[in-house]
Amino acid sequence: MFLEIRTMLDTFAALGEVMAQHWTVWLVTVVLILAAVIDGFELKVPNWVTFPFILSGWIYSGVAFGWEGLAWSLAGTVVGLLLLLPAYAIGGMGAGDVKLLAGVGAWVYGTHTLYAFALSTIVGAILAVAMVLMRRAWKKHSDQFWLILNEITVIRNPEQLAQIAAKRKPSMLLLPYGIPIAIGTIVYFLLAGLLI
């Protein structure tokens, strides 16, 4: 009995050491989970989550690592913005989702953000297909997908594409993209050994 308790305490102590070493990754993880839950219920990641997330990443990086840290944080923010801005520009993504990934960049910088985005895209595609299959609406959404892809290649005007997307939005099955961002980023953190 004593050995079991001792083993359990040693495990918690080791976990505590890892959390202390990678506290910034754990903080990002908690914020992502919060954002995903809110997005799941409200279909929106609010500014009260995203703006402090971004700003605190800049402040921490500047204080902890000086001008170089602030530069890395700003560059990570830009990476996060640029990865999702095209989808936002044509009406395929909410601004909160874009700012959420920018916040990830502010805290873990560009390279980690790029890998997290790649996994988030895969998770988003899997979730989207699962949602469509569960609603047994494959034909409708498959047709919409090809229509949207055609519009993107033919029209190429972000403002016009955004207007078309706004008109189509009520008939679309919406994926709260904060959820794939959270899952993909956390899976990346696990695979990279940053959480354990």
C-alpha positions as CSV (number, residue, x, y, z in Angstrom):
1,M,0.0,0.0,0.0
2,F,2.8,2.4,1.0
3,L,4.7,1.7,-2.3
4,E,1.5,2.4,-4.3
5,I,1.1,5.8,-2.6
6,R,4.7,6.6,-3.0
7,T,4.6,5.7,-6.8
8,M,1.5,7.9,-7.2
9,L,3.2,10.8,-5.4
10,D,6.3,10.4,-7.5
11,T,4.2,10.4,-10.7
12,F,2.5,13.7,-9.5
13,A,5.8,15.2,-8.7
14,A,7.2,14.3,-12.1
15,L,4.1,15.8,-13.8
16,G,4.5,18.9,-11.7
17,E,8.1,19.3,-12.9
18,V,7.0,18.9,-16.5
19,M,4.2,21.4,-16.1
20,A,6.6,23.9,-14.5
21,Q,9.1,23.5,-17.3
22,H,6.5,23.9,-20.0
23,W,4.0,26.1,-18.2
24,T,3.5,28.3,-21.3
25,V,2.4,25.3,-23.3
26,W,0.0,24.3,-20.5
27,L,-1.3,27.9,-20.4
28,V,-2.0,27.8,-24.2
29,T,-3.6,24.4,-23.8
30,V,-6.0,25.7,-21.1
31,V,-6.9,28.8,-23.2
32,L,-7.5,26.6,-26.3
33,I,-9.8,24.3,-24.3
34,L,-11.8,27.4,-23.0
35,A,-12.0,28.8,-26.5
36,A,-13.1,25.5,-28.0
37,V,-15.9,25.1,-25.4
38,I,-17.2,28.6,-26.0
39,D,-17.0,28.2,-29.8
40,G,-18.8,24.9,-29.5
41,F,-21.8,26.6,-27.8
42,E,-21.8,30.1,-29.3
43,L,-20.1,29.5,-32.7
44,K,-17.8,32.4,-31.8
45,V,-14.4,32.8,-30.0
46,P,-14.9,36.1,-28.1
47,N,-12.4,39.0,-28.0
48,W,-12.2,38.7,-24.3
49,V,-10.3,35.4,-24.9
50,T,-8.3,36.3,-28.0
51,F,-7.0,39.8,-27.3
52,P,-5.6,39.1,-23.8
53,F,-4.2,35.8,-25.2
54,I,-2.2,37.6,-27.9
55,L,-1.2,40.6,-25.7
56,S,0.0,38.5,-22.8
57,G,2.1,36.4,-25.2
58,W,3.8,39.6,-26.4
59,I,4.3,40.9,-22.9
60,Y,5.7,37.6,-21.5
61,S,8.0,37.1,-24.5
62,G,9.3,40.7,-24.2
63,V,9.8,40.5,-20.4
64,A,11.3,37.0,-20.4
65,F,13.5,37.2,-23.5
66,G,13.9,40.9,-24.3
67,W,13.5,42.4,-27.7
68,E,14.4,39.1,-29.4
69,G,11.6,37.3,-27.6
70,L,9.1,40.1,-28.5
71,A,10.2,39.8,-32.1
72,W,9.7,36.0,-32.1
73,S,6.3,36.5,-30.5
74,L,5.2,39.1,-33.0
75,A,6.5,36.9,-35.9
76,G,4.5,33.9,-34.4
77,T,1.4,36.1,-34.3
78,V,1.8,37.1,-37.9
79,V,2.2,33.4,-38.9
80,G,-1.0,32.6,-37.0
81,L,-2.8,35.4,-38.7
82,L,-1.5,34.7,-42.2
83,L,-2.4,31.0,-42.1
84,L,-6.1,31.6,-41.5
85,L,-6.6,35.1,-43.0
86,P,-7.3,33.8,-46.5
87,A,-10.2,31.7,-45.3
88,Y,-11.5,34.6,-43.2
89,A,-11.2,37.0,-46.2
90,I,-13.6,34.9,-48.3
91,G,-16.0,34.3,-45.4
92,G,-15.1,30.8,-44.6
93,M,-13.8,31.4,-41.1
94,G,-14.6,33.7,-38.2
95,A,-12.3,36.4,-37.0
96,G,-12.1,34.8,-33.5
97,D,-10.6,31.7,-35.0
98,V,-8.0,33.7,-36.8
99,K,-7.1,35.6,-33.6
100,L,-7.0,32.4,-31.6
101,L,-4.3,30.9,-33.9
102,A,-2.5,34.3,-33.7
103,G,-2.6,33.9,-29.9
104,V,-1.0,30.5,-30.2
105,G,1.7,32.1,-32.3
106,A,2.2,34.9,-29.8
107,W,3.0,32.2,-27.1
108,V,4.8,29.4,-28.9
109,Y,6.1,31.3,-32.0
110,G,6.0,30.5,-35.7
111,T,7.3,27.0,-36.2
112,H,5.1,25.4,-33.5
113,T,2.1,27.4,-34.8
114,L,2.7,26.1,-38.4
115,Y,2.8,22.5,-37.2
116,A,-0.2,23.1,-35.0
117,F,-2.1,24.6,-37.9
118,A,-1.3,21.6,-40.1
119,L,-2.7,19.2,-37.6
120,S,-5.7,21.5,-37.0
121,T,-6.5,21.4,-40.7
122,I,-6.5,17.6,-40.6
123,V,-8.7,17.5,-37.5
124,G,-11.0,20.1,-39.1
125,A,-11.4,18.1,-42.3
126,I,-12.1,14.9,-40.3
127,L,-14.7,16.7,-38.1
128,A,-16.4,18.3,-41.1
129,V,-16.7,15.0,-42.9
130,A,-18.0,13.3,-39.7
131,M,-20.6,16.1,-39.2
132,V,-21.8,15.7,-42.8
133,L,-22.0,11.9,-42.5
134,M,-23.9,12.1,-39.2
135,R,-26.5,14.3,-40.8
136,R,-26.6,12.1,-43.9
137,A,-26.2,15.2,-46.1
138,W,-23.2,14.1,-48.1
139,K,-24.6,15.1,-51.5
140,K,-25.7,18.6,-50.4
141,H,-22.5,19.4,-48.8
142,S,-20.3,17.8,-51.4
143,D,-22.1,19.9,-54.0
144,Q,-21.6,23.0,-51.8
145,F,-17.9,22.2,-51.5
146,W,-17.4,21.9,-55.2
147,L,-19.4,25.1,-55.8
148,I,-17.3,27.0,-53.3
149,L,-14.0,25.7,-54.7
150,N,-15.2,26.7,-58.2
151,E,-16.1,30.2,-56.9
152,I,-12.7,30.6,-55.3
153,T,-10.9,29.7,-58.5
154,V,-13.1,31.7,-60.8
155,I,-14.1,34.8,-58.9
156,R,-10.8,35.4,-56.9
157,N,-12.2,38.6,-55.4
158,P,-12.2,38.3,-51.6
159,E,-14.9,40.9,-51.1
160,Q,-17.2,39.3,-53.6
161,L,-16.5,35.8,-52.2
162,A,-17.3,37.1,-48.7
163,Q,-20.6,38.5,-49.9
164,I,-21.5,35.2,-51.5
165,A,-20.4,33.3,-48.4
166,A,-22.6,35.5,-46.1
167,K,-25.7,34.8,-48.3
168,R,-25.0,31.1,-48.2
169,K,-24.1,30.9,-44.5
170,P,-27.7,30.2,-43.2
171,S,-27.9,27.0,-45.3
172,M,-24.4,25.8,-44.4
173,L,-23.4,23.3,-41.7
174,L,-21.0,25.3,-39.6
175,L,-17.9,23.9,-37.9
176,P,-16.8,25.9,-34.9
177,Y,-13.2,26.0,-35.9
178,G,-11.9,26.8,-32.4
179,I,-12.5,23.1,-31.7
180,P,-10.1,21.8,-34.5
181,I,-7.6,24.5,-33.6
182,A,-7.6,23.3,-30.0
183,I,-7.5,19.6,-30.8
184,G,-4.8,19.9,-33.5
185,T,-2.6,22.2,-31.4
186,I,-2.9,20.0,-28.3
187,V,-2.2,16.8,-30.3
188,Y,0.9,18.6,-31.8
189,F,2.0,19.5,-28.2
190,L,1.7,15.9,-27.2
191,L,3.5,14.6,-30.2
192,A,6.3,17.1,-29.7
193,G,6.6,16.1,-26.1
194,L,5.7,19.6,-24.8
195,L,3.0,18.5,-22.5
196,I,4.5,15.4,-20.9
